[in-house]
């Protein structure tokens, strides 16, 4: 099984295909996703790439962490598991009556 990588500091114009194209230089990309805001559809400036092997993932981290992409220095590291959300319904604001 491959490793999932976090890719931060992406230009807001970046799309999934950009990640596949870039990270394919280090091996087979199993999946690539730029995270976007669910309300506006605009990129949040980060995404995730899953490489097919641990060796390919390490090569991608070594090659692309700090590398320039459209004038921005990428942050690439091993993705951490999502932490469970705590608290109630979140968001603050007033509830319905």
C-alpha positions as CSV (number, residue, x, y, z in Angstrom):
1,X,0.0,0.0,0.0
2,X,1.2,3.5,-0.8
3,X,1.6,6.6,1.3
4,X,-0.7,9.6,1.4
5,X,1.1,12.9,1.2
6,X,-0.1,16.3,2.2
7,X,0.7,19.0,-0.3
8,X,0.4,22.6,1.0
9,X,0.9,26.1,-0.2
10,X,-0.6,25.3,-3.6
11,X,-1.5,28.2,-5.9
12,X,-5.3,28.7,-5.8
13,X,-5.5,27.9,-9.5
14,X,-4.1,24.4,-9.0
15,X,-6.3,21.4,-9.9
16,X,-6.1,17.7,-9.4
17,X,-4.5,17.1,-12.8
18,X,-1.6,19.5,-11.8
19,X,-0.8,17.2,-8.9
20,X,-0.9,14.1,-11.0
21,X,1.4,15.6,-13.6
22,X,4.0,16.9,-11.0
23,X,4.1,13.9,-8.7
24,X,4.2,11.3,-11.6
25,X,7.9,12.3,-11.9
26,X,8.5,10.2,-8.8
27,X,6.3,7.2,-9.6
28,X,2.7,6.1,-10.0
29,X,0.1,8.4,-8.5
30,X,-2.8,6.4,-7.1
31,X,-4.9,9.5,-6.4
32,X,-4.6,13.3,-6.2
33,X,-7.1,15.8,-4.8
34,X,-7.0,19.5,-4.4
35,X,-9.3,20.4,-1.5
36,X,-11.8,23.1,-2.3
37,X,-14.3,25.1,-0.2
38,X,-17.7,23.5,-0.4
39,X,-19.5,26.8,-0.6
40,X,-17.4,28.7,-3.1
41,X,-15.7,25.8,-4.9
42,X,-12.4,27.8,-4.7
43,X,-9.2,25.9,-3.8
44,X,-8.2,26.0,-0.1
45,X,-4.5,25.9,-1.2
46,X,-3.7,22.4,-0.2
47,X,-4.4,18.8,-1.3
48,X,-3.4,15.2,-1.0
49,X,-1.5,12.8,-3.3
50,X,-1.3,9.0,-2.8
51,X,1.7,7.4,-4.2
52,X,1.8,3.7,-5.0
53,X,4.7,2.8,-2.8
54,X,6.5,4.1,0.3
55,X,9.7,4.6,-1.7
56,X,7.9,6.7,-4.3
57,X,6.3,8.8,-1.5
58,X,9.7,9.4,0.1
59,X,11.2,10.4,-3.3
60,X,8.3,12.9,-3.8
61,X,8.8,14.4,-0.4
62,X,12.6,14.8,-1.0
63,X,12.1,16.3,-4.5
64,X,9.1,18.6,-4.0
65,X,9.1,19.8,-0.4
66,X,10.2,23.4,-0.8
67,X,10.1,23.2,-4.6
68,X,8.7,26.2,-6.5
69,X,5.2,25.8,-8.1
70,X,3.9,28.9,-9.8
71,X,6.0,31.1,-7.5
72,X,5.0,29.3,-4.3
73,X,7.2,27.0,-2.2
74,X,5.4,23.7,-1.8
75,X,5.1,22.0,1.6
76,X,5.1,18.2,1.1
77,X,5.1,15.7,3.9
78,X,3.4,12.5,5.0
79,X,-0.3,13.1,5.7
80,X,-1.5,12.6,9.2
81,X,-4.7,10.8,9.9
82,X,-7.7,13.1,10.3
83,X,-8.4,13.9,13.9
84,X,-12.0,13.4,15.1
85,X,-14.0,16.6,15.4
86,X,-15.0,17.5,18.9
87,X,-17.7,19.7,20.3
88,X,-21.3,20.2,19.4
89,X,-22.6,21.5,16.1
90,X,-19.8,24.0,15.6
91,X,-19.9,27.2,13.6
92,X,-21.1,29.5,16.4
93,X,-23.9,31.8,15.4
94,X,-27.5,31.4,16.5
95,X,-29.5,28.2,16.4
96,X,-32.9,27.8,14.9
97,X,-36.0,28.5,17.0
